[in-house]
Amino acid sequence: MSFQNRAHVAPSAPATTPPSTRTTIRHSSLRNRFEAILPKIVLSPTLVITLVFVYGFIAWTTVLSFTRSRAFANFNWAGFLQYSRVWEHPRWQVAINNLGIYASLYVVLCMAIGLGLAILLDQRIRAEGGLRALFLYPMALSFIVTGTAWKWILNPGLGLTKLFHDWGWSSFEFNWIIDDNMAIYTVVIAAVWQASGFVMAMFLAGLRGIDQEMIKAASIDGARMPAIYRRIIIPQLRPVFISAFVILVHLAVKSYELVIALTGAGPGYSTELPSTFMYSFTFTRNELGMGAASAVMMLCTVAAIMVPYLYSEMRPRRKNDGH
């Protein structure tokens, strides 16, 4: 083509996007934006409810604990007076002593029994499914049902004592539930019976997650099963031990329904726990300030366990993220 012909060639028009394509792109962009904000829309009611009815009332309870509130809330500032009154009250001292006994025995026995049951089921026994359901069944019951059932079992006139007397064992006596010094241990018995199966499920899941090749290698090297469990298997269950410990301590601190159904915090107030103390002073004795102070101290006890646990769980994740 000559220079003159090239000069007369019209410049090509700029490429334009067809209207249908622009509409498709716009709709796709709107859909992507909607999908991005949809989880926030769905979760926002739950977050609002949690902020108001959990953290909002925690803040409200904390405020009341520093006031002279009695039957109704008021804002006459009292500083740490209510906390001092709580710690000086003999029922609170009994509650703290009982909590130490109850929580320590509850945690240790649940973990020991749960680990033993998990090791038993990990042997691939024939009736594993039925036994697993049997051990887990108590946790499906409410605390009220468990407390009522064990109240019948431990009642000297209805339960074990009467049963053994009917069998001719007239010297048998098991009256812990009406003994001021032993009643707290009946709460331990009922609580351990209910929670051991749950701990068993946690340990069994941990056992099933252990690499079997390590166990086979140790067996080939001549190690016996007790040594394998002691040196290989149980150390690898450390995360399960920590999780079970945190959950059990949390359940022990907030125990209320079981105690009320089983002993009613009695005889007298010999099985008083911080939770029953808080309820009694808040709703029965119209000491709202003292009840709020005891509730805040219970919250601090749980937080002292939960915060280090959550920090230890989040720390490896931060390392993996490169922060």
MOPE-V503909 format. One record per pair of residues at least 6 apart in sequence whose ideal C-beta (glycine too) atoms are under 7 Angstrom apart, sorted by the first residue. I is the first residue (numbers start at 0). GAP is how many residues later the second one is. D is the distance in Angstrom with one decimal. If there is no record, write none. Layout:
((I GAP D) (I GAP D))
This chain:
((57 241 6.8) (60 231 4.8) (60 234 5.4) (60 235 6.3) (61 234 5.6) (63 9 5.8) (63 224 6.1) (63 225 6.2) (63 228 4.0) (64 17 5.5) (64 224 6.4) (64 227 4.0) (64 228 4.1) (64 231 4.9) (65 11 6.4) (65 12 6.1) (65 13 6.4) (66 7 6.1) (66 8 5.7) (66 9 5.8) (66 10 6.3) (66 11 5.7) (66 222 5.6) (67 6 6.5) (67 8 4.3) (67 10 4.7) (67 221 5.9) (68 219 4.0) (68 220 4.4) (69 216 5.5) (69 217 6.3) (69 218 5.9) (69 219 6.9) (70 215 4.0) (70 217 6.8) (72 215 6.3) (77 211 6.7) (81 207 4.3) (81 208 5.3) (81 211 4.0) (82 210 4.9) (84 205 5.7) (85 6 5.2) (85 204 5.6) (85 207 5.0) (85 208 5.3) (90 178 5.3) (90 181 5.6) (90 186 5.8) (91 185 5.8) (91 202 6.9) (93 175 6.1) (93 178 5.1) (94 177 4.4) (94 178 5.3) (94 179 5.0) (94 182 4.7) (97 86 5.1) (97 173 6.3) (97 174 6.1) (97 175 5.7) (98 174 5.6) (98 175 6.0) (100 83 5.7) (101 82 6.0) (101 85 6.1) (101 86 5.8) (101 150 6.1) (101 171 6.9) (102 146 6.3) (102 149 3.9) (104 83 4.8) (105 82 5.9) (105 85 5.3) (105 86 6.2) (105 142 6.3) (105 146 5.1) (106 138 6.3) (106 141 4.6) (106 142 6.3) (106 145 6.8) (108 83 4.7) (109 82 5.6) (109 85 4.9) (109 86 5.2) (109 89 4.9) (109 138 5.6) (110 88 6.0) (110 133 5.8) (112 79 6.8) (112 83 4.3) (113 82 5.1) (113 85 2.9) (113 86 4.3) (113 89 5.5) (114 88 5.1) (116 18 5.7) (116 79 6.9) (116 83 4.1) (117 82 4.9) (117 85 3.6) (117 86 4.2) (117 89 5.8) (120 7 5.3) (120 10 6.3) (120 11 6.0) (120 83 5.7) (121 82 6.4) (121 85 4.6) (134 62 3.8) (134 65 5.4) (135 61 4.4) (135 62 7.0) (135 65 6.1) (136 60 7.0) (137 8 6.8) (137 55 5.8) (137 56 4.5) (137 59 5.7) (138 55 6.1) (138 56 6.6) (138 58 5.4) (138 59 4.5) (140 53 6.8) (142 114 3.7) (142 115 4.2) (142 118 6.8) (143 113 5.2) (143 117 4.8) (145 44 5.7) (145 48 5.0) (145 112 6.1) (146 43 6.3) (146 110 6.7) (146 111 4.6) (146 114 2.7) (146 115 3.9) (147 113 5.1) (149 39 6.9) (149 40 4.0) (149 112 5.7) (150 110 6.7) (150 111 5.2) (151 6 5.5) (151 7 5.7) (152 6 4.2) (152 7 6.2) (153 6 6.8) (153 22 6.7) (153 23 4.4) (153 32 5.4) (154 22 6.7) (155 19 4.7) (155 22 6.7) (159 14 5.2) (160 11 6.5) (160 12 6.2) (160 13 5.2) (160 14 6.8) (163 8 4.0) (164 7 6.9) (175 6 3.9) (175 7 6.3) (175 9 6.0) (175 10 5.0) (176 6 5.9) (176 9 4.9) (176 86 6.6) (177 89 6.1) (179 87 5.5) (179 88 6.5) (179 90 4.2) (182 80 5.5) (182 84 6.2) (182 87 5.2) (182 88 4.9) (183 86 6.9) (183 87 5.1) (185 76 6.5) (185 77 6.8) (186 71 6.6) (186 72 5.8) (186 75 5.9) (186 76 6.5) (186 84 5.8) (189 68 6.2) (189 72 5.8) (190 64 6.9) (190 67 6.0) (194 53 6.8) (194 56 6.7) (198 45 5.2) (201 38 5.5) (201 41 6.6) (201 42 5.4) (202 34 6.6) (202 37 5.7) (205 31 4.8) (205 34 3.9) (206 26 6.9) (209 23 6.0) (209 26 5.6) (213 18 6.0) (214 13 5.9) (214 17 6.7) (217 10 5.0) (217 14 5.9) (241 67 6.7) (245 59 5.7) (245 60 6.6) (245 63 4.9) (248 56 5.1) (249 52 5.7) (249 55 6.9) (252 45 5.9) (252 48 5.4) (252 49 5.5) (253 21 5.9) (254 18 6.0) (254 20 6.1) (255 19 4.1) (255 20 6.2) (255 23 6.7) (258 6 5.9) (258 12 5.9) (258 14 5.8) (258 17 5.7) (259 16 6.8) (262 8 4.5) (264 6 5.4) (264 7 5.0) (264 11 4.4) (273 20 6.0) (273 24 5.1) (274 23 6.9) (276 17 5.6) (277 13 5.2) (277 16 4.4) (277 17 5.1) (277 20 6.7) (280 6 4.3) (280 9 4.8) (280 10 4.4) (280 13 6.8) (281 6 5.9) (281 9 2.9))
